[in-house]
Amino acid sequence: MSSVHVYLDNDNGYCYPGQTIAGRVECCFDKHTKLRAVRISFKGRAETEWTESESYYDSSNERSETRNVRYHAQEEYFNAEYNLVQGGNDFFFPPGRHTYPFSYILPAYLPSSFEGRNGNIRYYIKAVVERSWKSNYEHLFSLNVVSPLDLNYVPGVRDPVATSVDKTMCSCWCNESGELTFEMSLPATGFVPGQEVNIGAHIENLTNVSAKCVKFKIIGNVEFIAHFPSTKIKSDERVIVECKAGGVGAHDDKSWTSALTIPGGFPYPNLIPCSIINLSYHLKAKVVVPWPHTNLRNEVPILIGTIPLTGVATTFSASPPTLPAPTERTPLLSNACPYSNNALCYFSGKVDFEKYESPVPIPVGVPYPSKGAPYAPSTSNGFDKKSPSAPSPDGAPYPSNLINSAGPSEAPHPSAPSISAPYTTGPGGLTYPSEGFSNPCGPSEHEGAPYLVTSNSNSAPPSYEKAKKQKKKNGKSG
């Protein structure tokens, strides 16, 4: 039976922004087959979609009616197509297996693959054997892109934070009243899976009512944004982890530390480059008081990333993730895309935008590429605009102009900095990685302080007297 398949040279289930994807397309035919072309395409896009029932007034029938409205949006990251074999006119393939190598460089700034209830982000390679007056042979190969997020480059998440809320509560028909105050603090707001979130808490209860308990939880809220036929947002929320602390009696106070551990069994994708799927993480606290009083609530926004903050005292329930630092061509953040939290992969649901052979797999505990992985990007996609006019029989060498000479790199990519690595100090007490990281805001002339902007000229401007003399000299010569 005739068929076409896509195979990757190093298929470990994951790929990364800026990586060179290398592989081959195999065409198998059981007899002489008349064809037009063999093509390969690379696509990556995000889509959101859902349907809502809306009421409207039908003027012709003079009554209210209900209709279904489809809300949707799409965002494309790359779309490229190449001819592996093209003869202009129809030609015959001999029976057997025919192999055509390919390579493609993924863009350096991509969100992670994602499957959600009302949207998704998908990447795939599609091979097509085009036939005249007959259905084509096709194979769709899903790519699972893992985009790391380095917390060291996210502004503000290294800083400690403290919040306080209070309320006045009446008792005994409001003959007496008092104030209940709840304070909460965090040493930082950026965390990674497996890391403990140490919550400093203090309650001062000046009322006649006892606080039963205090509940803490970390939630993830994902927002799907549609722009057609009008802008609309659909939200979905899930509790990631929660715990409970004891209460405080009337006219009493209490200080303690509670700890929540970010679960390591869920993926936390980096979707910062995506503008139609947003996610926010929050630490929420609730002081539970008896009815008819309302509970006292407090919350702090946090961020869950991939590479942990360095130089911040913390505790891990397991070994912290050891991830390679990105190359200069693979920024984790960009000035063009301001920081925002984005989507959780484990929000259930399916959106059928493409006819996939199987759903895109979502990694849990993603292993990063080995030293021999094809991580170094080349400068060419390895395709010649002038494709060969005839197929290559099985076993025969294929023209070298279709092979990316750069190919996979065997050079070892840099490793992530350890938690205790020394850091240089920038202006205002800010700390910067000493090496192994690229500047997320673009290239810098000074590696020691990547956020400093300096003039291209080192010479001072001329003084007023020199400028005056030069002006007189120019006037005389004129």
DAGIDA-V193050 format. One record per residue. N is the residue number from 0. SS is DSSP state (helix for helix, strand for strand, loop for the rest). PSI is psi in degrees with one decimal (NA if undefined). Layout:
n:N ss:SS psi:PSI
n:N ss:SS psi:PSI
This chain:
n:0 ss:loop psi:134.3
n:1 ss:loop psi:145.6
n:2 ss:strand psi:168.7
n:3 ss:strand psi:139.8
n:4 ss:strand psi:150.0
n:5 ss:strand psi:132.3
n:6 ss:strand psi:138.2
n:7 ss:strand psi:145.6
n:8 ss:loop psi:-40.2
n:9 ss:loop psi:74.9
n:10 ss:loop psi:90.4
n:11 ss:loop psi:9.5
n:12 ss:loop psi:-10.3
n:13 ss:loop psi:153.9
n:14 ss:strand psi:170.0
n:15 ss:loop psi:149.6
n:16 ss:loop psi:137.4
n:17 ss:loop psi:-4.6
n:18 ss:loop psi:148.2
n:19 ss:strand psi:119.2
n:20 ss:strand psi:116.7
n:21 ss:strand psi:142.3
n:22 ss:strand psi:-155.6
n:23 ss:strand psi:154.2
n:24 ss:strand psi:125.8
n:25 ss:strand psi:123.9
n:26 ss:strand psi:125.2
n:27 ss:strand psi:128.1
n:28 ss:strand psi:136.5
n:29 ss:loop psi:-4.9
n:30 ss:loop psi:175.1
n:31 ss:loop psi:127.0
n:32 ss:strand psi:131.2
n:33 ss:strand psi:122.7
n:34 ss:strand psi:168.8
n:35 ss:strand psi:-41.9
n:36 ss:strand psi:161.6
n:37 ss:strand psi:118.9
n:38 ss:strand psi:157.1
n:39 ss:strand psi:139.3
n:40 ss:strand psi:151.3
n:41 ss:strand psi:123.9
n:42 ss:strand psi:146.1
n:43 ss:strand psi:128.9
n:44 ss:strand psi:161.3
n:45 ss:strand psi:143.9
n:46 ss:strand psi:145.5
n:47 ss:strand psi:146.0
n:48 ss:strand psi:137.7
n:49 ss:strand psi:166.7
n:50 ss:strand psi:136.6
n:51 ss:strand psi:146.9
n:52 ss:strand psi:130.0
n:53 ss:strand psi:146.5
n:54 ss:strand psi:144.4
n:55 ss:strand psi:161.9
n:56 ss:strand psi:121.5
n:57 ss:strand psi:105.9
n:58 ss:loop psi:-28.9
n:59 ss:loop psi:-38.9
n:60 ss:loop psi:-8.0
n:61 ss:loop psi:49.9
n:62 ss:strand psi:164.7
n:63 ss:strand psi:138.1
n:64 ss:strand psi:164.7
n:65 ss:strand psi:137.5
n:66 ss:strand psi:156.5
n:67 ss:strand psi:128.5
n:68 ss:strand psi:128.2
n:69 ss:strand psi:118.7
n:70 ss:strand psi:136.5
n:71 ss:strand psi:162.8
n:72 ss:strand psi:156.2
n:73 ss:strand psi:145.7
n:74 ss:strand psi:124.1
n:75 ss:strand psi:136.5
n:76 ss:strand psi:-36.3
n:77 ss:strand psi:152.7
n:78 ss:strand psi:103.6
n:79 ss:strand psi:142.5
n:80 ss:strand psi:140.0
n:81 ss:strand psi:149.2
n:82 ss:strand psi:119.5
n:83 ss:strand psi:-38.1
n:84 ss:strand psi:129.6
n:85 ss:strand psi:122.9
n:86 ss:strand psi:3.0
n:87 ss:strand psi:-69.9
n:88 ss:strand psi:176.2
n:89 ss:strand psi:148.3
n:90 ss:strand psi:167.6
n:91 ss:strand psi:135.2
n:92 ss:strand psi:134.1
n:93 ss:loop psi:156.8
n:94 ss:loop psi:153.3
n:95 ss:strand psi:-165.9
n:96 ss:strand psi:133.9
n:97 ss:strand psi:127.2
n:98 ss:strand psi:134.3
n:99 ss:strand psi:115.6
n:100 ss:strand psi:156.1
n:101 ss:strand psi:163.6
n:102 ss:strand psi:150.0
n:103 ss:strand psi:137.1
n:104 ss:strand psi:118.5
n:105 ss:loop psi:143.9
n:106 ss:loop psi:151.9
n:107 ss:loop psi:-14.7
n:108 ss:loop psi:95.6
n:109 ss:loop psi:147.5
n:110 ss:loop psi:162.7
n:111 ss:loop psi:158.2
n:112 ss:loop psi:147.0
n:113 ss:strand psi:139.5
n:114 ss:strand psi:121.2
n:115 ss:loop psi:177.8
n:116 ss:loop psi:-38.0
n:117 ss:loop psi:20.9
n:118 ss:strand psi:169.6
n:119 ss:strand psi:167.2
n:120 ss:strand psi:120.9
n:121 ss:strand psi:146.1
n:122 ss:strand psi:141.2
n:123 ss:strand psi:159.8
n:124 ss:strand psi:133.7
n:125 ss:strand psi:124.7
n:126 ss:strand psi:134.9
n:127 ss:strand psi:128.7
n:128 ss:strand psi:109.2
n:129 ss:strand psi:127.7
n:130 ss:loop psi:149.8
n:131 ss:loop psi:124.6
n:132 ss:loop psi:20.6
n:133 ss:loop psi:162.4
n:134 ss:loop psi:144.2
n:135 ss:loop psi:156.8
n:136 ss:strand psi:130.1
n:137 ss:strand psi:151.7
n:138 ss:strand psi:126.8
n:139 ss:strand psi:119.8
n:140 ss:strand psi:116.2
n:141 ss:strand psi:135.5
n:142 ss:strand psi:135.2
n:143 ss:loop psi:102.6
n:144 ss:strand psi:128.2
n:145 ss:loop psi:114.3
n:146 ss:loop psi:110.6
n:147 ss:loop psi:149.6
n:148 ss:loop psi:113.2
n:149 ss:strand psi:113.7
n:150 ss:helix psi:-21.4
n:151 ss:helix psi:-16.1
n:152 ss:helix psi:6.6
n:153 ss:loop psi:117.7
n:154 ss:loop psi:136.5
n:155 ss:loop psi:-21.6
n:156 ss:loop psi:-14.3
n:157 ss:loop psi:-20.0
n:158 ss:loop psi:141.9
n:159 ss:loop psi:157.2
n:160 ss:strand psi:145.7
n:161 ss:strand psi:137.2
n:162 ss:strand psi:156.0
n:163 ss:strand psi:136.1
n:164 ss:strand psi:153.9
n:165 ss:strand psi:163.4
n:166 ss:strand psi:152.0
n:167 ss:strand psi:129.3
n:168 ss:strand psi:132.3
n:169 ss:strand psi:156.5
n:170 ss:strand psi:157.3
n:171 ss:loop psi:58.0
n:172 ss:loop psi:34.1
n:173 ss:loop psi:19.2
n:174 ss:loop psi:-28.5
n:175 ss:strand psi:148.1
n:176 ss:strand psi:159.0
n:177 ss:strand psi:175.1
n:178 ss:strand psi:136.1
n:179 ss:strand psi:121.4
n:180 ss:strand psi:134.0
n:181 ss:strand psi:123.3
n:182 ss:strand psi:142.5
n:183 ss:strand psi:138.8
n:184 ss:strand psi:153.1
n:185 ss:strand psi:144.2
n:186 ss:loop psi:-22.9
n:187 ss:loop psi:170.8
n:188 ss:loop psi:8.4
n:189 ss:strand psi:127.8
n:190 ss:strand psi:167.1
n:191 ss:strand psi:162.0
n:192 ss:loop psi:138.3
n:193 ss:loop psi:-6.2
n:194 ss:strand psi:144.6
n:195 ss:strand psi:137.5
n:196 ss:strand psi:105.4
n:197 ss:strand psi:117.5
n:198 ss:strand psi:116.0
n:199 ss:strand psi:126.9
n:200 ss:strand psi:145.9
n:201 ss:strand psi:131.6
n:202 ss:strand psi:130.5
n:203 ss:strand psi:113.1
n:204 ss:strand psi:102.6
n:205 ss:loop psi:19.7
n:206 ss:loop psi:175.1
n:207 ss:loop psi:6.7
n:208 ss:loop psi:132.9
n:209 ss:loop psi:141.8
n:210 ss:strand psi:122.8
n:211 ss:strand psi:-49.2
n:212 ss:strand psi:172.9
n:213 ss:strand psi:126.0
n:214 ss:strand psi:131.5
n:215 ss:strand psi:142.9
n:216 ss:strand psi:149.3
n:217 ss:strand psi:126.1
n:218 ss:strand psi:153.4
n:219 ss:strand psi:128.1
n:220 ss:strand psi:117.9
n:221 ss:strand psi:137.2
n:222 ss:strand psi:126.7
n:223 ss:strand psi:127.8
n:224 ss:strand psi:127.0
n:225 ss:strand psi:144.6
n:226 ss:loop psi:-7.7
n:227 ss:strand psi:138.2
n:228 ss:loop psi:-9.4
n:229 ss:loop psi:165.7
n:230 ss:loop psi:127.7
n:231 ss:strand psi:150.7
n:232 ss:strand psi:134.9
n:233 ss:strand psi:131.2
n:234 ss:strand psi:155.1
n:235 ss:strand psi:134.2
n:236 ss:strand psi:145.6
n:237 ss:strand psi:141.6
n:238 ss:strand psi:127.4
n:239 ss:strand psi:-47.8
n:240 ss:strand psi:151.8
n:241 ss:strand psi:160.1
n:242 ss:strand psi:171.1
n:243 ss:strand psi:139.2
n:244 ss:strand psi:163.2
n:245 ss:strand psi:167.7
n:246 ss:strand psi:-172.2
n:247 ss:strand psi:132.5
n:248 ss:loop psi:170.5
n:249 ss:loop psi:143.0
n:250 ss:loop psi:47.5
n:251 ss:strand psi:166.1
n:252 ss:strand psi:160.7
n:253 ss:strand psi:138.5
n:254 ss:strand psi:139.0
n:255 ss:strand psi:174.3
n:256 ss:strand psi:125.5
n:257 ss:strand psi:153.0
n:258 ss:strand psi:132.1
n:259 ss:strand psi:137.4
n:260 ss:strand psi:125.8
n:261 ss:loop psi:120.1
n:262 ss:loop psi:141.2
n:263 ss:loop psi:-1.5
n:264 ss:loop psi:-2.7
n:265 ss:loop psi:147.9
n:266 ss:loop psi:146.7
n:267 ss:loop psi:88.3
n:268 ss:loop psi:155.3
n:269 ss:loop psi:106.0
n:270 ss:loop psi:26.5
n:271 ss:loop psi:-38.2
n:272 ss:loop psi:-8.2
n:273 ss:loop psi:131.6
n:274 ss:loop psi:-4.3
n:275 ss:loop psi:0.1
n:276 ss:strand psi:116.3
n:277 ss:strand psi:145.4
n:278 ss:strand psi:139.2
n:279 ss:strand psi:138.2
n:280 ss:strand psi:139.4
n:281 ss:strand psi:140.3
n:282 ss:strand psi:118.1
n:283 ss:strand psi:140.8
n:284 ss:strand psi:145.5
n:285 ss:strand psi:121.0
n:286 ss:strand psi:114.7
n:287 ss:strand psi:123.7
n:288 ss:strand psi:156.0
n:289 ss:loop psi:156.0
n:290 ss:loop psi:144.2
n:291 ss:loop psi:12.8
n:292 ss:loop psi:151.7
n:293 ss:loop psi:146.6
n:294 ss:loop psi:153.0
n:295 ss:strand psi:126.0
n:296 ss:strand psi:148.6
n:297 ss:strand psi:150.0
n:298 ss:strand psi:155.2
n:299 ss:strand psi:128.9
n:300 ss:strand psi:137.9
n:301 ss:strand psi:174.0
n:302 ss:strand psi:134.1
n:303 ss:strand psi:117.0
n:304 ss:strand psi:-158.2
n:305 ss:loop psi:-45.1
n:306 ss:strand psi:122.8
n:307 ss:loop psi:160.9
n:308 ss:loop psi:137.9
n:309 ss:loop psi:149.8
n:310 ss:loop psi:10.5
n:311 ss:loop psi:125.3
n:312 ss:loop psi:125.6
n:313 ss:loop psi:171.1
n:314 ss:loop psi:137.1
n:315 ss:strand psi:137.4
n:316 ss:loop psi:-21.7
n:317 ss:loop psi:-179.6
n:318 ss:loop psi:136.3
n:319 ss:loop psi:153.5
n:320 ss:loop psi:134.2
n:321 ss:loop psi:102.9
n:322 ss:loop psi:148.1
n:323 ss:loop psi:142.1
n:324 ss:loop psi:143.7
n:325 ss:loop psi:158.4
n:326 ss:loop psi:172.7
n:327 ss:loop psi:-20.9
n:328 ss:loop psi:-0.9
n:329 ss:loop psi:74.4
n:330 ss:loop psi:145.9
n:331 ss:loop psi:-26.7
n:332 ss:loop psi:161.3
n:333 ss:strand psi:147.6
n:334 ss:loop psi:-28.8
n:335 ss:loop psi:-17.5
n:336 ss:strand psi:96.4
n:337 ss:loop psi:153.3
n:338 ss:loop psi:132.8
n:339 ss:loop psi:148.7
n:340 ss:loop psi:147.5
n:341 ss:loop psi:-164.6
n:342 ss:loop psi:148.9
n:343 ss:loop psi:133.5
n:344 ss:loop psi:-27.1
n:345 ss:loop psi:9.7
n:346 ss:loop psi:123.7
n:347 ss:loop psi:165.6
n:348 ss:loop psi:167.2
n:349 ss:loop psi:137.3
n:350 ss:loop psi:118.6
n:351 ss:loop psi:77.8
n:352 ss:loop psi:-28.3
n:353 ss:loop psi:153.4
n:354 ss:loop psi:88.4
n:355 ss:loop psi:151.6
n:356 ss:loop psi:-37.2
n:357 ss:loop psi:158.1
n:358 ss:loop psi:151.7
n:359 ss:loop psi:125.2
n:360 ss:loop psi:140.3
n:361 ss:loop psi:121.9
n:362 ss:loop psi:148.1
n:363 ss:loop psi:122.8
n:364 ss:loop psi:57.1
n:365 ss:loop psi:124.8
n:366 ss:loop psi:138.7
n:367 ss:loop psi:161.4
n:368 ss:loop psi:148.4
n:369 ss:loop psi:174.7
n:370 ss:loop psi:-25.6
n:371 ss:loop psi:6.4
n:372 ss:loop psi:150.8
n:373 ss:loop psi:77.1
n:374 ss:loop psi:-25.4
n:375 ss:loop psi:117.6
n:376 ss:loop psi:147.7
n:377 ss:loop psi:-177.8
n:378 ss:loop psi:6.6
n:379 ss:loop psi:147.8
n:380 ss:loop psi:-3.6
n:381 ss:loop psi:20.7
n:382 ss:loop psi:136.9
n:383 ss:loop psi:134.8
n:384 ss:loop psi:-29.1
n:385 ss:loop psi:94.9
n:386 ss:loop psi:157.9
n:387 ss:strand psi:150.9
n:388 ss:loop psi:-7.8
n:389 ss:loop psi:150.2
n:390 ss:loop psi:161.2
n:391 ss:loop psi:125.3
n:392 ss:loop psi:162.8
n:393 ss:loop psi:129.7
n:394 ss:loop psi:-17.6
n:395 ss:loop psi:146.7
n:396 ss:loop psi:137.4
n:397 ss:loop psi:149.5
n:398 ss:loop psi:135.1
n:399 ss:helix psi:-12.2
n:400 ss:helix psi:-8.0
n:401 ss:helix psi:2.3
n:402 ss:loop psi:128.3
n:403 ss:loop psi:114.1
n:404 ss:loop psi:-27.2
n:405 ss:loop psi:-50.4
n:406 ss:loop psi:-169.6
n:407 ss:loop psi:143.9
n:408 ss:loop psi:138.2
n:409 ss:loop psi:-2.1
n:410 ss:loop psi:138.3
n:411 ss:loop psi:132.5
n:412 ss:loop psi:159.6
n:413 ss:loop psi:151.5
n:414 ss:loop psi:162.4
n:415 ss:loop psi:149.9
n:416 ss:loop psi:145.1
n:417 ss:loop psi:164.2
n:418 ss:loop psi:-32.3
n:419 ss:loop psi:13.8
n:420 ss:loop psi:141.2
n:421 ss:loop psi:145.9
n:422 ss:strand psi:145.3
n:423 ss:strand psi:157.4
n:424 ss:strand psi:130.0
n:425 ss:loop psi:-170.4
n:426 ss:helix psi:142.6
n:427 ss:helix psi:16.1
n:428 ss:helix psi:3.9
n:429 ss:loop psi:148.3
n:430 ss:strand psi:145.2
n:431 ss:strand psi:147.4
n:432 ss:strand psi:137.6
n:433 ss:loop psi:-34.8
n:434 ss:loop psi:170.0
n:435 ss:loop psi:-2.1
n:436 ss:loop psi:147.1
n:437 ss:loop psi:156.0
n:438 ss:loop psi:117.9
n:439 ss:loop psi:-16.8
n:440 ss:loop psi:7.1
n:441 ss:loop psi:174.0
n:442 ss:loop psi:149.8
n:443 ss:loop psi:148.8
n:444 ss:loop psi:-15.8
n:445 ss:loop psi:104.8
n:446 ss:helix psi:-29.0
n:447 ss:helix psi:-29.6
n:448 ss:helix psi:83.7
n:449 ss:loop psi:-14.7
n:450 ss:loop psi:0.8
n:451 ss:loop psi:138.7
n:452 ss:loop psi:123.5
n:453 ss:loop psi:161.5
n:454 ss:loop psi:149.5
n:455 ss:loop psi:-21.0
n:456 ss:loop psi:135.8
n:457 ss:loop psi:-7.0
n:458 ss:loop psi:143.4
n:459 ss:loop psi:153.3
n:460 ss:loop psi:151.0
n:461 ss:loop psi:149.3
n:462 ss:loop psi:168.4
n:463 ss:helix psi:-41.4
n:464 ss:helix psi:-44.3
n:465 ss:helix psi:-39.9
n:466 ss:helix psi:-37.4
n:467 ss:helix psi:-43.8
n:468 ss:helix psi:-40.2
n:469 ss:helix psi:-35.8
n:470 ss:helix psi:-42.0
n:471 ss:helix psi:-41.8
n:472 ss:helix psi:-41.2
n:473 ss:helix psi:-34.6
n:474 ss:helix psi:-39.8
n:475 ss:helix psi:-42.1
n:476 ss:helix psi:-28.9
n:477 ss:loop psi:NA
